[in-house]
Amino acid sequence: MFTNATRHRKKHPEKSPVSFKEFIKFFTGFARKPSLGLPHDVTVEFKHGCMTSQNGTKCNCLPTASTCSLTITIPVHINTFEEMSNSMIEAIACGVGFGCC
């Protein structure tokens, strides 16, 4: 995802997706790699049971990150690279400067 984002950023600087550094900040809460490494392993979880809206469209929930437990939760209804990329960009943009614990 981030290799494609880097290529996209070079071709379309006005539509700049998030950087790897921004993703790490969203996911861990650290602005840079801690000198002693991360305090523990990272975890990826999948969110099941997303609700569809009354008009039948699928849920619009986004990936979330817990910076305390180093856990990222991804909704299972994200099926394509494009959906994942768009969801992560939106989640990171909405969570700038905010950590979830």
N, CA, C and O of each residue as an XYZ file, in Angstrom:
404
protein
N       0.821     -1.188      0.000
C       0.000      0.000      0.000
C       0.863      1.249      0.000
O       0.554      2.209     -0.706
N       1.963      1.257      0.795
C       2.747      2.462      0.921
C       3.673      2.682     -0.261
O       4.004      3.826     -0.572
N       4.103      1.610     -0.934
C       4.875      1.782     -2.157
C       4.012      2.453     -3.207
O       4.458      3.380     -3.883
N       2.783      1.992     -3.347
C       1.859      2.624     -4.290
C       1.566      4.060     -3.876
O       1.460      4.944     -4.727
N       1.434      4.294     -2.580
C       1.161      5.647     -2.097
C       2.323      6.574     -2.423
O       2.109      7.734     -2.777
N       3.553      6.074     -2.305
C       4.731      6.887     -2.629
C       4.746      7.237     -4.108
O       5.012      8.382     -4.472
N       4.460      6.253     -4.969
C       4.392      6.536     -6.411
C       3.289      7.548     -6.705
O       3.482      8.477     -7.489
N       2.133      7.362     -6.071
C       0.996      8.261     -6.271
C       1.362      9.673     -5.835
O       1.013     10.640     -6.512
N       2.065      9.802     -4.707
C       2.452     11.110     -4.181
C       3.353     11.842     -5.169
O       3.221     13.054     -5.344
N       4.278     11.115     -5.824
C       5.181     11.742     -6.784
C       4.432     12.212     -8.021
O       4.729     13.277     -8.563
N       3.449     11.409     -8.475
C       2.693     11.768     -9.674
C       1.626     12.818     -9.400
O       1.328     13.642    -10.265
N       1.044     12.794     -8.191
C      -0.079     13.667     -7.849
C       0.150     14.314     -6.483
O      -0.522     13.953     -5.517
N       1.083     15.259     -6.384
C       1.382     15.830     -5.065
C       0.179     16.543     -4.433
O       0.119     16.682     -3.211
N      -0.766     16.989     -5.243
C      -1.955     17.664     -4.708
C      -2.919     16.681     -4.047
O      -3.770     17.096     -3.260
N      -2.806     15.400     -4.347
C      -3.658     14.364     -3.772
C      -2.795     13.417     -2.963
O      -2.762     12.215     -3.228
N      -2.110     13.948     -1.996
C      -1.099     13.190     -1.283
C      -1.707     12.244     -0.246
O      -2.271     12.702      0.748
N      -1.600     10.913     -0.467
C      -2.062      9.982      0.564
C      -1.090      9.993      1.737
O      -0.048     10.645      1.678
N      -1.419      9.298      2.765
C      -0.587      9.293      3.964
C       0.760      8.627      3.719
O       0.898      7.760      2.856
N       1.727      9.043      4.483
C       3.062      8.454      4.385
C       3.170      7.272      5.349
O       2.312      7.072      6.209
N       4.224      6.509      5.189
C       4.480      5.402      6.095
C       4.653      5.927      7.516
O       4.184      5.302      8.468
N       5.321      7.067      7.667
C       5.524      7.682      8.978
C       4.179      8.030      9.625
O       3.997      7.823     10.825
N       3.249      8.552      8.841
C       1.916      8.878      9.371
C       1.168      7.615      9.796
O       0.461      7.614     10.803
N       1.330      6.534      9.014
C       0.700      5.267      9.377
C       1.258      4.757     10.700
O       0.497      4.344     11.575
N       2.584      4.783     10.855
C       3.213      4.324     12.094
C       2.740      5.166     13.277
O       2.483      4.626     14.353
N       2.623      6.461     13.093
C       2.129      7.349     14.160
C       0.693      6.978     14.529
O       0.362      6.908     15.713
N      -0.156      6.741     13.540
C      -1.547      6.342     13.768
C      -1.608      5.025     14.523
O      -2.397      4.874     15.456
N      -0.786      4.085     14.125
C      -0.827      2.723     14.644
C      -0.176      2.580     16.014
O      -0.686      1.860     16.872
N       0.957      3.268     16.226
C       1.712      3.079     17.462
C       1.662      4.268     18.412
O       1.878      4.116     19.615
N       1.380      5.445     17.879
C       1.437      6.652     18.688
C       2.833      7.265     18.740
O       3.010      8.357     19.281
N       3.817      6.576     18.187
C       5.185      7.078     18.178
C       5.443      7.858     16.895
O       5.086      7.413     15.804
N       6.067      9.026     17.035
C       6.412      9.825     15.857
C       7.600      9.232     15.118
O       7.769      9.460     13.920
N       8.426      8.470     15.833
C       9.558      7.785     15.223
C       9.822      6.492     15.978
O       9.271      6.269     17.056
N      10.639      5.669     15.424
C      10.926      4.372     16.033
C      11.581      4.566     17.398
O      12.584      5.272     17.512
N      11.017      3.943     18.433
C      11.652      4.046     19.753
C      13.054      3.420     19.730
O      13.266      2.399     19.076
N      13.994      4.021     20.431
C      15.380      3.541     20.382
C      15.514      2.106     20.884
O      16.421      1.393     20.454
N      14.632      1.665     21.784
C      14.674      0.293     22.283
C      13.668     -0.612     21.569
O      13.445     -1.746     21.991
N      13.068     -0.117     20.498
C      12.073     -0.899     19.764
C      10.696     -0.775     20.387
O      10.522     -0.093     21.397
N       9.730     -1.430     19.790
C       8.364     -1.394     20.315
C       8.296     -2.206     21.603
O       9.032     -3.181     21.759
N       7.417     -1.813     22.532
C       7.362     -2.502     23.815
C       6.863     -3.947     23.735
O       7.178     -4.753     24.611
N       6.092     -4.285     22.703
C       5.619     -5.655     22.505
C       5.168     -5.840     21.068
O       5.136     -4.886     20.291
N       4.821     -7.066     20.719
C       4.407     -7.380     19.349
C       3.127     -6.636     18.979
O       2.301     -6.319     19.835
N       2.988     -6.370     17.697
C       1.767     -5.761     17.198
C       0.737     -6.852     16.907
O       1.091     -7.998     16.634
N      -0.538     -6.480     16.970
C      -1.634     -7.420     16.750
C      -2.562     -6.851     15.698
O      -2.850     -5.654     15.693
N      -3.032     -7.713     14.802
C      -4.053     -7.334     13.826
C      -5.303     -8.142     14.146
O      -5.253     -9.369     14.243
N      -6.418     -7.450     14.308
C      -7.693     -8.101     14.567
C      -8.661     -7.739     13.449
O      -8.487     -6.734     12.759
N      -9.672     -8.564     13.282
C     -10.689     -8.324     12.264
C     -12.040     -8.151     12.924
O     -12.461     -8.970     13.742
N     -12.712     -7.076     12.556
C     -14.010     -6.752     13.142
C     -15.108     -7.432     12.339
O     -15.265     -7.179     11.145
N     -15.862     -8.292     13.002
C     -17.001     -8.972     12.400
C     -18.277     -8.317     12.903
O     -18.268     -7.621     13.919
N     -19.359     -8.538     12.199
C     -20.665     -8.074     12.663
C     -20.972     -6.624     12.365
O     -21.783     -6.007     13.056
N     -20.338     -6.075     11.352
C     -20.675     -4.705     10.963
C     -22.117     -4.680     10.473
O     -22.577     -5.608      9.808
N     -22.797     -3.643     10.798
C     -24.211     -3.527     10.441
C     -24.370     -2.863      9.072
O     -23.586     -1.990      8.701
N     -25.384     -3.284      8.334
C     -25.722     -2.590      7.095
C     -26.743     -1.516      7.431
O     -27.485     -1.637      8.405
N     -26.777     -0.479      6.632
C     -27.724      0.598      6.881
C     -29.135      0.156      6.503
O     -29.329     -0.900      5.901
N     -30.100      0.969      6.861
C     -31.494      0.638      6.581
C     -31.782      0.558      5.096
O     -32.700     -0.150      4.682
N     -31.018      1.267      4.290
C     -31.245      1.211      2.838
C     -30.456      0.075      2.182
O     -30.453     -0.052      0.957
N     -29.782     -0.756      3.000
C     -29.100     -1.939      2.471
C     -27.645     -1.758      2.090
O     -26.998     -2.719      1.675
N     -27.108     -0.537      2.222
C     -25.701     -0.349      1.901
C     -24.837     -0.855      3.058
O     -25.258     -0.852      4.215
N     -23.625     -1.289      2.718
C     -22.767     -1.825      3.775
C     -22.240     -0.711      4.668
O     -22.261      0.469      4.318
N     -21.783     -1.119      5.797
C     -21.291     -0.190      6.806
C     -20.080      0.579      6.293
O     -19.362      0.105      5.412
N     -19.858      1.754      6.842
C     -18.725      2.589      6.444
C     -17.692      2.698      7.553
O     -16.927      3.662      7.588
N     -17.657      1.718      8.468
C     -16.693      1.821      9.563
C     -15.271      1.737      9.015
O     -15.028      1.168      7.951
N     -14.356      2.308      9.756
C     -12.963      2.420      9.337
C     -12.070      1.558     10.218
O     -12.465      1.170     11.318
N     -10.876      1.261      9.741
C      -9.910      0.593     10.609
C      -9.632      1.478     11.826
O      -9.670      2.705     11.736
N      -9.355      0.845     12.952
C      -9.010      1.573     14.169
C      -7.690      1.052     14.697
O      -7.266     -0.058     14.375
N      -7.043      1.875     15.518
C      -5.781      1.468     16.127
C      -5.827      1.772     17.610
O      -6.303      2.829     18.023
N      -5.336      0.851     18.400
C      -5.127      1.079     19.822
C      -3.631      1.229     20.020
O      -2.880      0.262     19.899
N      -3.202      2.440     20.325
C      -1.777      2.699     20.468
C      -1.219      2.097     21.751
O      -0.015      1.857     21.844
N      -2.070      1.848     22.738
C      -1.595      1.248     23.992
C      -1.269     -0.232     23.814
O      -0.239     -0.713     24.286
N      -2.165     -0.950     23.124
C      -1.956     -2.388     22.952
C      -1.301     -2.737     21.617
O      -1.070     -3.910     21.322
N      -1.000     -1.711     20.806
C      -0.434     -1.902     19.468
C      -1.284     -2.878     18.657
O      -0.788     -3.853     18.092
N      -2.582     -2.578     18.622
C      -3.542     -3.405     17.898
C      -4.227     -2.573     16.832
O      -4.688     -1.462     17.093
N      -4.291     -3.121     15.629
C      -5.064     -2.501     14.563
C      -6.230     -3.435     14.266
O      -6.058     -4.647     14.137
N      -7.416     -2.849     14.161
C      -8.628     -3.620     13.897
C      -9.166     -3.222     12.531
O      -9.405     -2.046     12.257
N      -9.351     -4.224     11.682
C      -9.792     -3.994     10.305
C     -11.161     -4.628     10.110
O     -11.331     -5.815     10.389
N     -12.149     -3.859      9.635
C     -13.469     -4.438      9.351
C     -13.369     -5.496      8.250
O     -12.650     -5.303      7.269
N     -14.076     -6.598      8.406
C     -13.988     -7.690      7.429
C     -14.664     -7.358      6.106
O     -14.431     -8.047      5.113
N     -15.490     -6.326      6.067
C     -16.175     -5.997      4.809
C     -15.267     -5.290      3.817
O     -15.692     -5.019      2.694
N     -14.032     -4.982      4.191
C     -13.081     -4.382      3.252
C     -12.518     -5.509      2.400
O     -11.794     -6.372      2.897
N     -12.854     -5.497      1.108
C     -12.537     -6.620      0.233
C     -11.452     -6.368     -0.800
O     -10.840     -7.313     -1.298
N     -11.206     -5.108     -1.129
C     -10.256     -4.828     -2.202
C      -9.135     -3.918     -1.696
O      -9.262     -3.262     -0.662
N      -8.043     -3.898     -2.449
C      -6.934     -3.017     -2.127
C      -7.408     -1.565     -2.087
O      -7.047     -0.814     -1.180
N      -8.216     -1.174     -3.071
C      -8.693      0.203     -3.137
C      -9.527      0.565     -1.916
O      -9.354      1.647     -1.355
N     -10.438     -0.327     -1.490
C     -11.246     -0.070     -0.291
C     -10.351      0.052      0.938
O     -10.558      0.933      1.773
N      -9.354     -0.832      1.053
C      -8.452     -0.797      2.204
C      -7.635      0.482      2.208
O      -7.494      1.137      3.241
N      -7.105      0.831      1.058
C      -6.302      2.042      0.946
C      -7.131      3.272      1.316
O      -6.693      4.096      2.119
N      -8.320      3.398      0.737
C      -9.190      4.542      1.034
C      -9.595      4.571      2.500
O      -9.630      5.639      3.111
N      -9.901      3.413      3.067
C     -10.299      3.337      4.472
C      -9.148      3.744      5.391
O      -9.353      4.491      6.348
N      -7.945      3.257      5.105
C      -6.794      3.609      5.934
C      -6.472      5.095      5.834
O      -6.177      5.734      6.844
N      -6.527      5.646      4.631
C      -6.262      7.074      4.456
C      -7.259      7.894      5.257
O      -6.875      8.838      5.947
N      -8.530      7.544      5.173
C      -9.556      8.280      5.920
C      -9.378      8.115      7.418
O      -9.492      9.089      8.162
N      -9.100      6.899      7.876
C      -8.911      6.646      9.306
C      -7.728      7.458      9.848
O      -7.819      8.067     10.913
N      -6.627      7.457      9.108
C      -5.444      8.196      9.558
C      -5.708      9.689      9.537
O      -5.306     10.399     10.459
N      -6.376     10.179      8.505
C      -6.704     11.607      8.417
C      -7.631     12.027      9.553
O      -7.483     13.122     10.095
N      -8.579     11.176      9.918
C      -9.517     11.494     10.996
C      -8.853     11.389     12.371
O      -9.312     12.008     13.330
N      -7.781     10.612     12.468
C      -7.150     10.380     13.767
C      -5.870     11.155     13.983
O      -5.114     10.827     14.897
N      -5.595     12.170     13.182
C      -4.361     12.931     13.316
C      -4.294     13.558     14.713
O      -5.195     14.284     15.131
N      -3.202     13.256     15.418
C      -3.001     13.835     16.739
C      -3.809     13.189     17.839
O      -3.863     13.710     18.953
N      -4.440     12.063     17.550
C      -5.289     11.417     18.538
C      -4.965      9.939     18.592
O      -4.932      9.277     17.554
N      -4.732      9.421     19.752
C      -4.456      8.007     19.923
C      -5.622      7.323     20.621
O      -6.253      7.924     21.490
N      -5.910      6.115     20.268
C      -7.016      5.372     20.874
C      -6.449      4.365     21.860
O      -5.629      3.526     21.487
N      -6.871      4.438     23.102
C      -6.414      3.477     24.126
C      -7.607      2.856     24.821
O      -7.438      2.024     25.713
